[in-house]
């Protein structure tokens, strides 16, 4: 099962194509841009409370049979936060000083 490769930052709605090097994901594939992760979220996923890692780049070329972005296309469903900006800020502030591996 391949990652969804969601097309946008859930916070600011910035486009994050499959080749975006500034896409960040949590273990549930919540997707945000690096700027929002660093400046707004303090490395705290507003949905699950986990931390973020760079989203892997799916190869555009089929180096192995059946394995590339054209064979496993990214999601086209845009995802947006279900929490208010104020709620997200409070949630992230509560958890930002706890390392992700200790949350």
Rosetta silent file (secondary structure, phi, psi, omega in degrees, C-alpha in Angstrom):
SEQUENCE: XXXXXXXXXXXXXXXXXXXXXXXXXXXXXXXXXXXXXXXXXXXXXXXXXXXXXXXXXXXXXXXXXXXXXXXXXXXXXXXXXXXXXXXXXXXXXXXXXXXXXXX
SCORE:     score description
SCORE:     0.000 S_00000001
   1 L     0.000  125.825 -177.635    0.000    0.000    0.000 S_00000001
   2 L   -89.676  155.515  173.759    1.495    3.320   -1.086 S_00000001
   3 L   -59.238  150.046  179.074    1.303    6.633    0.742 S_00000001
   4 L   -66.837  -30.373 -173.675   -1.613    8.835   -0.316 S_00000001
   5 L    51.404   66.434 -179.865    0.637   11.780   -1.187 S_00000001
   6 L   -60.937  146.488 -168.920   -1.992   14.353   -0.307 S_00000001
   7 L   -84.799   -1.161 -173.222   -1.886   17.396   -2.603 S_00000001
   8 E  -152.634  162.062  171.844   -1.858   20.249   -0.103 S_00000001
   9 L   -75.498  128.580 -178.489   -0.855   21.581    3.288 S_00000001
  10 L   -69.597  -17.714 -178.896   -3.779   21.037    5.638 S_00000001
  11 L   -91.702  -57.001 -174.215   -3.027   24.331    7.396 S_00000001
  12 L  -103.952   -4.963  178.648   -2.307   26.911    4.669 S_00000001
  13 L    70.065   17.706  175.769   -3.536   24.956    1.601 S_00000001
  14 L   -61.663  139.182  175.643   -0.199   25.317   -0.216 S_00000001
  15 E   -65.782  133.985  177.213    0.106   22.922   -3.151 S_00000001
  16 L  -130.084   83.274 -179.897    2.419   19.986   -2.367 S_00000001
  17 L   -64.431  167.092 -177.890    2.941   17.960   -5.547 S_00000001
  18 L   -53.605  -27.227 -178.567    4.486   14.468   -5.329 S_00000001
  19 L   -92.816    6.481 -177.254    7.962   15.938   -5.888 S_00000001
  20 L   -66.026  123.405  178.949    7.659   18.588   -3.135 S_00000001
  21 L   -86.020   -8.546  179.064   10.717   18.526   -0.899 S_00000001
  22 L  -103.245   14.351  176.145    8.981   20.701    1.716 S_00000001
  23 E   -82.111  137.092  177.357    6.091   18.288    2.394 S_00000001
  24 E  -124.907  143.758  178.478    5.949   16.863    5.913 S_00000001
  25 E  -132.778  154.525  170.882    3.806   13.975    7.180 S_00000001
  26 L   -99.245 -175.658 -177.207    2.964   12.378   10.509 S_00000001
  27 L   -69.226  -13.476  176.230    2.453    8.635   10.987 S_00000001
  28 L   -99.786    9.404 -179.910   -1.194    9.030    9.908 S_00000001
  29 L    70.690   15.229  171.095   -0.139   10.812    6.688 S_00000001
  30 L   -58.102  137.071 -169.253   -1.467   14.173    7.857 S_00000001
  31 E  -124.015  129.435 -179.261    0.299   16.507    5.444 S_00000001
  32 E  -141.966  159.064  175.307    1.673   19.992    6.015 S_00000001
  33 E   -81.462  158.040 -178.177    4.330   22.204    4.436 S_00000001
  34 H   -59.267  -38.348 -179.376    7.656   22.617    6.233 S_00000001
  35 H   -61.012  -46.639  179.236    6.951   26.295    6.919 S_00000001
  36 H   -66.409  -40.102  178.713    3.709   25.545    8.793 S_00000001
  37 H   -59.309  -41.611 -176.286    5.302   22.621   10.674 S_00000001
  38 H   -81.919  -40.910 -171.535    8.132   24.865   11.864 S_00000001
  39 H   -99.310  -24.702 -177.597    6.407   28.216   12.404 S_00000001
  40 L  -110.092  -36.488 -171.351    2.790   27.385   13.253 S_00000001
  41 L  -103.943  -12.423 -179.944    2.724   23.806   14.549 S_00000001
  42 L    52.000   41.084  179.793    6.083   23.487   16.352 S_00000001
  43 L    60.443   31.047  176.733    6.468   19.934   15.009 S_00000001
  44 L  -119.419  120.669  175.971    3.164   18.875   16.622 S_00000001
  45 L   -68.411  124.462 -178.497    0.512   17.291   14.408 S_00000001
  46 L   -71.479  -11.432  179.775   -2.707   19.153   15.202 S_00000001
  47 L   -94.030  -44.885 -174.764   -4.711   16.006   14.477 S_00000001
  48 L  -117.107  -16.241 -178.848   -2.877   13.270   16.391 S_00000001
  49 L    90.177   -2.368  178.860   -0.197   15.022   18.456 S_00000001
  50 L   -78.098 -178.860  177.316    2.682   13.189   16.785 S_00000001
  51 L   -97.501 -177.858 -176.886    5.731   14.659   15.135 S_00000001
  52 L  -120.485  156.695  173.544    6.579   15.080   11.461 S_00000001
  53 E  -136.410  156.080  175.343    9.086   13.677    8.991 S_00000001
  54 E   -58.416  137.091  177.710    9.877   14.691    5.418 S_00000001
  55 L   -75.382  131.847  178.561    7.434   13.030    3.018 S_00000001
  56 L   -62.732  152.105  176.409    9.249   10.630    0.691 S_00000001
  57 L   -91.246  124.965  176.014    9.392   11.474   -3.012 S_00000001
  58 L   -81.667  128.548 -178.157    7.651    8.924   -5.214 S_00000001
  59 L   -56.925  137.023  177.424    9.770    8.242   -8.314 S_00000001
  60 L   -82.747  -23.330  179.830    8.393    9.806  -11.486 S_00000001
  61 L  -101.858  145.016 -179.846   10.167    7.199  -13.618 S_00000001
  62 L   -82.865   82.729 -179.993    9.324    3.500  -13.530 S_00000001
  63 L   -71.748  -31.535  174.744   12.698    2.156  -12.338 S_00000001
  64 E  -125.264  146.079 -175.652   11.017   -1.116  -11.352 S_00000001
  65 L   -54.519  123.742  174.692    7.962   -2.519  -13.104 S_00000001
  66 L    80.042    5.070 -175.191    4.763   -0.966  -11.775 S_00000001
  67 E  -120.927   95.225  175.519    6.434    1.281   -9.203 S_00000001
  68 L  -172.551  173.518 -175.929    6.238    5.005   -9.971 S_00000001
  69 L   -64.689  -28.734  178.243    3.962    8.019   -9.600 S_00000001
  70 L   -76.465  -28.570  177.662    2.062    7.197  -12.813 S_00000001
  71 L   -83.113  -29.647  177.375    1.320    3.635  -11.653 S_00000001
  72 L  -128.457   78.499 -174.110    0.444    4.777   -8.107 S_00000001
  73 L   -65.752  152.781  177.940   -0.894    8.314   -8.587 S_00000001
  74 L   -70.587  163.079  176.084   -1.091   10.779   -5.706 S_00000001
  75 L   -67.980  146.787  173.774   -4.383   11.682   -4.114 S_00000001
  76 L  -108.839    4.871 -179.474   -6.281   14.586   -5.648 S_00000001
  77 L   -86.166  114.059  178.580   -8.475   15.045   -2.556 S_00000001
  78 L   -74.981  138.093 -178.776   -7.521   18.226   -0.738 S_00000001
  79 L  -116.940  139.701  179.281   -7.600   17.908    3.054 S_00000001
  80 L  -130.275  154.523  179.006   -8.126   20.789    5.490 S_00000001
  81 L   -56.107  142.547  175.257   -7.936   21.076    9.248 S_00000001
  82 L   -99.905    2.530  179.440  -11.079   20.184   11.120 S_00000001
  83 L  -112.338  154.739  177.693  -10.018   22.297   14.097 S_00000001
  84 L   -71.030  158.239  177.716   -9.981   26.061   14.471 S_00000001
  85 H   -58.457  -38.874  179.116   -6.694   27.947   14.249 S_00000001
  86 H   -65.439  -41.917  178.563   -7.084   28.837   17.947 S_00000001
  87 H   -65.338  -41.790  178.248   -7.627   25.199   18.928 S_00000001
  88 H   -61.323  -44.763 -179.921   -4.600   24.125   16.874 S_00000001
  89 H   -60.522  -43.391 -179.913   -2.427   26.787   18.526 S_00000001
  90 H   -66.510  -43.284  179.696   -3.480   25.652   22.021 S_00000001
  91 H   -60.973  -48.454 -178.447   -2.976   21.962   21.176 S_00000001
  92 H   -67.219  -37.545  178.070    0.485   22.556   19.711 S_00000001
  93 H   -63.685  -36.595 -178.821    1.531   24.829   22.585 S_00000001
  94 H   -67.274  -32.171 -173.077    0.561   22.115   25.072 S_00000001
  95 H  -107.660  -10.699 -170.274    2.725   19.474   23.361 S_00000001
  96 L   -61.045  -26.777 -178.487    5.599   21.388   21.719 S_00000001
  97 L   -90.691    1.476  175.788    8.067   20.901   24.588 S_00000001
  98 L  -102.354  123.218 -179.459    7.558   17.133   24.668 S_00000001
  99 L   -59.259  143.242 -177.353    9.740   15.306   22.164 S_00000001
 100 H   -52.086  -39.496 -178.306    7.679   13.379   19.564 S_00000001
 101 H   -71.358   -8.435  178.904    9.036   10.020   20.721 S_00000001
 102 H  -110.398    3.194 -178.687    7.803   10.782   24.260 S_00000001
 103 L   -79.364    0.000    0.000    4.285   11.984   23.388 S_00000001
